[in-house]
Amino acid sequence: MKISVVITPKFVAQQLFDETIGKDWYRFQYKAMVIGRYLHQYMLHYLESNRHRERKTIGESITKYLDFQAEAGAGTGQVSWGIGHVPTLMTHVPYFHILNDGKKIGGGVFIPGGGKARPVVFTDGNADPNRRGTGGNAVTMMRKQSGHPIRAIRPIPYIDATQFKMLHEINKLLAETKSRVG
């Protein structure tokens, strides 16, 4: 014996949309795009204000690749944008998830260089990071390690913080839109 249940909603989604957001769709769309651009700046500022180390001097900074991308079709009936492009981030700054979580994708703790410091002196002087991989001089000795030991990366949860801020801003926009249309 088979029992089937049919649930009929007490509202029609299209009617609900037409009576609320649909009355002021272009304004809503514009405000959603403004929120996207605001969140892009928020993410960049969050990274900068929560950094644990000095600004990177070698290689490229993650902020170069966290760009704002309005998707094709936005402005014609949909609102779509993103911050950063995962394949681009994986290519140019593959540590972007480590910076956010402080862990490898598999969950293990990430320690730069595997936690093994190898300061060296070359025949022409101390190691020069600007010439990494291009020198032809031999290593003469291992320097005595000084300073702090290499530790695990402390996370900067910039993705989570931006997502939290996005939910807050979208809820504000929905509440404002609802109050405008009654």
Order of alpha helices (4+ residues) and beta strands (2+ residues): alpha-alpha-beta-beta-alpha-alpha-beta-beta-beta-alpha
